[in-house]
């Protein structure tokens, strides 16, 4: 018995020692792509005048720092040819406009000029139904013992509407996103709901509803399906090459990542009771 035990000890020692060998993997690195985070969001009850667009590039998988892009020219024009300029906060890759004029159902065109290349996109600003009430259910989830939050709103009956829902939790670092359309509840009351299985009394939940276009709905559906609902945000660098609505006017095959969207939003904060 002792001999058998000694044999297995030696066998496992040899096995785990051999597993310690370092294996170098040669990863192909694609050329950096420009990432344009151009989400124009107009919170209900605010002027919506201050808006921010961020420029960065993709980088290696194991890199911890996302490279920012400085020195670009960025502006947005509406259908009346009014121009709203975005000025960079020095060497940050953040470009800020302080006089933007958000108008529901207005058409806007984004222009980004970087290193002699012009990128453009056109989109319509979409409205969102206000959040009317928030309900807490202490018997939610598959097991019936989880806390679930629902944020209700009345979907407008006279149009096809598309929604982006964002939930932020005080007990988590990242927010969760998912999309919806009113195909099966048009003109009726409906709701978004939380997806945190670990909500406890005292936790805070931040809820944001975005009105979005059908095209942006399709884009986000793909993005969320790739990354899962627990993503860092739809306005950050996508986890995979998902083509948005921004085009390279010189070389369409070399398109940037990101999306130009314009949304009215509604926001509520709720504390778990």
C-alpha positions as CSV (number, residue, x, y, z in Angstrom):
1,X,0.0,0.0,0.0
2,X,2.8,2.4,0.9
3,X,4.6,1.6,-2.4
4,X,1.4,2.4,-4.4
5,X,0.9,5.7,-2.6
6,X,4.5,6.7,-3.3
7,X,4.1,5.8,-7.0
8,X,1.1,8.1,-7.4
9,X,2.8,10.9,-5.5
10,X,5.8,10.7,-7.9
11,X,3.4,10.5,-10.9
12,X,1.5,13.7,-9.9
13,X,4.7,15.5,-9.1
14,X,6.1,14.8,-12.6
15,X,2.8,15.8,-14.2
16,X,2.5,19.2,-12.5
17,X,6.2,20.0,-12.9
18,X,5.8,19.5,-16.7
19,X,2.8,21.9,-16.7
20,X,4.9,24.7,-15.4
21,X,6.7,25.1,-18.8
22,X,6.0,28.6,-20.3
23,X,4.4,28.5,-23.7
24,X,4.9,31.6,-25.9
25,X,1.9,32.3,-28.1
26,X,2.4,34.4,-31.2
27,X,-0.7,36.6,-31.5
28,X,-1.3,38.5,-34.7
29,X,-1.9,42.2,-34.0
30,X,-4.2,44.1,-36.4
31,X,-3.6,47.7,-37.2
32,X,-5.3,50.1,-34.7
33,X,-8.8,51.2,-35.7
34,X,-10.3,54.6,-34.8
35,X,-13.0,54.4,-32.2
36,X,-15.6,57.2,-32.2
37,X,-17.9,57.3,-29.2
38,X,-20.6,59.8,-30.3
39,X,-23.6,59.2,-28.2
40,X,-25.7,62.5,-27.9
41,X,-28.0,62.0,-25.0
42,X,-30.7,64.5,-23.9
43,X,-31.9,63.9,-20.3
44,X,-35.5,64.9,-19.8
45,X,-35.7,68.2,-17.9
46,X,-32.3,69.5,-19.0
47,X,-31.2,71.8,-21.8
48,X,-29.0,69.1,-23.4
49,X,-26.6,71.8,-24.5
50,X,-23.4,70.1,-23.2
51,X,-22.4,67.0,-25.1
52,X,-19.2,65.0,-25.4
53,X,-17.6,62.9,-28.1
54,X,-14.6,60.7,-27.4
55,X,-11.9,59.5,-29.8
56,X,-9.6,56.6,-29.2
57,X,-8.0,53.7,-31.0
58,X,-8.1,49.9,-30.6
59,X,-5.0,48.4,-29.0
60,X,-3.5,45.0,-28.1
61,X,-5.5,42.5,-26.1
62,X,-3.1,42.6,-23.1
63,X,-2.7,46.4,-23.0
64,X,-4.2,48.2,-20.0
65,X,-4.4,51.7,-21.5
66,X,-6.7,52.8,-24.3
67,X,-4.9,55.2,-26.6
68,X,-6.7,58.5,-27.0
69,X,-6.8,60.6,-30.2
70,X,-6.1,64.3,-30.1
71,X,-6.0,67.1,-32.7
72,X,-9.2,66.1,-34.6
73,X,-11.9,68.4,-35.9
74,X,-15.4,67.5,-34.9
75,X,-18.8,69.1,-35.6
76,X,-22.4,68.2,-35.9
77,X,-24.9,70.0,-38.3
78,X,-28.7,69.8,-38.2
79,X,-31.1,70.0,-41.1
80,X,-31.0,73.8,-41.0
81,X,-27.2,73.7,-41.5
82,X,-26.6,75.0,-37.9
83,X,-23.2,73.8,-36.9
84,X,-22.2,72.7,-33.4
85,X,-18.5,72.5,-32.8
86,X,-16.8,70.0,-30.4
87,X,-13.6,71.4,-28.9
88,X,-11.0,69.0,-27.3
89,X,-10.2,69.2,-23.6
90,X,-6.4,69.4,-24.1
91,X,-4.8,66.1,-24.9
92,X,-7.6,64.0,-23.5
93,X,-9.4,62.7,-26.6
94,X,-12.6,64.3,-25.1
95,X,-14.3,66.8,-27.4
96,X,-17.0,69.0,-25.8
97,X,-19.8,71.1,-27.2
98,X,-21.6,73.6,-24.9
99,X,-24.3,75.0,-27.2
100,X,-25.8,71.9,-28.8
101,X,-29.5,72.2,-29.6
102,X,-31.4,68.9,-29.3
103,X,-34.7,68.6,-31.1
104,X,-36.8,65.4,-31.3
105,X,-37.1,63.9,-34.8
106,X,-34.5,66.3,-36.1
107,X,-31.8,64.9,-38.5
108,X,-28.2,65.5,-37.5
109,X,-24.9,64.8,-39.4
110,X,-21.7,64.1,-37.6
111,X,-18.3,65.0,-39.2
112,X,-15.0,63.9,-37.7
113,X,-11.7,64.9,-39.5
114,X,-8.6,63.1,-38.2
115,X,-5.2,62.9,-39.9
116,X,-6.7,64.1,-43.2
117,X,-9.5,61.5,-43.3
118,X,-13.1,62.6,-43.0
119,X,-15.7,60.3,-41.3
120,X,-19.4,61.1,-41.4
121,X,-22.7,59.7,-40.1
122,X,-26.3,60.8,-40.2
123,X,-29.0,60.0,-37.5
124,X,-32.3,61.2,-36.2
125,X,-32.9,62.1,-32.5
126,X,-35.5,59.8,-30.9
127,X,-37.8,60.5,-28.0
128,X,-38.4,58.3,-25.0
129,X,-41.5,57.7,-22.9
130,X,-41.0,58.9,-19.3
131,X,-40.6,56.4,-16.5
132,X,-43.9,56.6,-14.6
133,X,-43.2,54.3,-11.6
134,X,-40.8,51.8,-10.2
135,X,-41.9,48.6,-8.5
136,X,-39.9,46.2,-6.3
137,X,-40.7,42.4,-6.3
138,X,-39.0,40.4,-3.5
139,X,-40.1,37.1,-5.2
140,X,-38.4,37.5,-8.5
141,X,-35.9,35.4,-10.5
142,X,-36.0,31.7,-11.3
143,X,-35.9,30.7,-7.7
144,X,-38.6,33.1,-6.5
145,X,-36.4,34.5,-3.8
146,X,-34.5,37.3,-5.6
147,X,-35.2,41.0,-5.5
148,X,-36.3,42.4,-8.9
149,X,-36.9,46.0,-10.0
150,X,-39.2,47.1,-12.8
151,X,-39.4,50.6,-14.3
152,X,-42.7,51.2,-16.0
153,X,-43.6,53.6,-18.9
154,X,-46.4,54.1,-21.4
155,X,-45.4,53.3,-24.9
156,X,-46.7,55.8,-27.5
157,X,-49.4,54.2,-29.7
158,X,-48.7,56.1,-33.0
159,X,-45.1,54.9,-33.8
160,X,-42.8,52.0,-33.7
161,X,-40.4,52.6,-30.8
162,X,-37.1,51.1,-29.9
163,X,-35.4,51.3,-26.5
164,X,-32.1,50.9,-24.8
165,X,-32.2,50.1,-21.1
166,X,-29.3,50.7,-18.7
167,X,-29.1,49.5,-15.1
168,X,-26.3,50.5,-12.8
169,X,-25.9,48.9,-9.4
170,X,-24.1,50.2,-6.3
171,X,-22.9,46.7,-5.5
172,X,-21.3,46.2,-9.0
173,X,-18.6,48.0,-10.9
174,X,-20.1,47.6,-14.4
175,X,-23.6,48.5,-15.7
176,X,-25.8,46.2,-17.7
177,X,-27.5,47.1,-21.0
178,X,-30.2,45.5,-23.1
179,X,-32.5,46.6,-25.9
180,X,-36.2,46.3,-26.6
181,X,-38.8,47.1,-29.2
182,X,-42.6,47.7,-28.8
183,X,-43.6,45.1,-31.4
184,X,-45.8,43.2,-28.8
185,X,-46.8,46.0,-26.5
186,X,-47.3,49.0,-28.8
187,X,-49.4,51.7,-27.1
188,X,-49.5,49.9,-23.8
189,X,-47.8,50.1,-20.5
190,X,-44.5,48.2,-20.3
191,X,-41.4,48.0,-18.2
192,X,-37.7,47.3,-18.1
193,X,-36.3,45.2,-15.3
194,X,-33.1,44.6,-13.3
195,X,-30.9,41.5,-13.8
196,X,-28.8,41.6,-10.7
197,X,-29.3,38.4,-8.7
198,X,-27.5,39.8,-5.6
199,X,-29.6,42.9,-4.8
200,X,-29.9,43.6,-1.0
201,X,-31.7,46.1,1.1
202,X,-29.9,49.4,0.9
203,X,-28.4,48.8,-2.6
204,X,-29.0,51.6,-5.1
205,X,-30.2,51.0,-8.6
206,X,-29.7,53.6,-11.3
207,X,-32.1,53.2,-14.3
208,X,-31.8,55.0,-17.7
209,X,-34.1,54.5,-20.6
210,X,-32.9,55.7,-24.1
211,X,-35.1,56.3,-27.1
212,X,-33.2,54.9,-30.1
213,X,-33.5,54.4,-33.9
214,X,-34.2,51.0,-35.4
215,X,-30.7,51.0,-36.9
216,X,-29.1,51.6,-33.5
217,X,-31.4,48.9,-32.0
218,X,-30.0,46.4,-34.6
219,X,-26.4,47.5,-33.8
220,X,-26.9,47.2,-30.1
221,X,-28.6,43.8,-30.4
222,X,-25.5,42.5,-32.1
223,X,-23.1,44.2,-29.6
224,X,-25.0,42.9,-26.6
225,X,-25.2,39.4,-28.0
226,X,-21.4,39.3,-28.5
227,X,-20.4,40.8,-25.2
228,X,-23.4,39.7,-23.0
229,X,-25.6,42.1,-21.2
230,X,-22.9,42.8,-18.6
231,X,-20.8,45.1,-20.7
232,X,-18.9,48.3,-19.9
233,X,-21.2,50.4,-22.1
234,X,-22.4,50.8,-25.6
235,X,-20.4,54.0,-26.0
236,X,-17.1,52.4,-25.2
237,X,-14.8,50.4,-27.5
238,X,-16.7,47.4,-28.8
239,X,-15.3,44.0,-27.8
240,X,-15.4,42.8,-31.4
241,X,-15.5,44.4,-34.8
242,X,-19.1,45.5,-35.1
243,X,-19.7,47.9,-38.0
244,X,-21.6,51.1,-36.9
245,X,-23.1,53.9,-39.0
246,X,-20.0,56.0,-39.3
247,X,-18.3,55.8,-42.7
248,X,-14.8,56.6,-43.9
249,X,-15.5,58.9,-46.9
250,X,-12.1,58.1,-48.5
251,X,-11.9,54.3,-47.9
252,X,-15.2,52.7,-46.9
253,X,-13.5,49.4,-46.2
254,X,-11.4,51.1,-43.5
255,X,-14.4,52.1,-41.3
256,X,-14.1,53.3,-37.7
257,X,-15.7,51.5,-34.7
258,X,-18.4,53.1,-32.7
259,X,-21.8,54.6,-33.5
260,X,-23.4,58.1,-33.8
261,X,-26.7,58.1,-31.9
262,X,-29.0,60.7,-30.6
263,X,-31.4,59.9,-27.8
264,X,-33.8,61.5,-25.4
265,X,-33.3,59.7,-22.0
266,X,-35.1,59.4,-18.7
267,X,-33.3,58.5,-15.5
268,X,-34.4,57.3,-12.1
269,X,-32.6,56.2,-9.0
270,X,-34.1,53.7,-6.6
271,X,-33.0,52.3,-3.2
272,X,-33.9,48.7,-2.4
273,X,-36.3,48.6,0.5
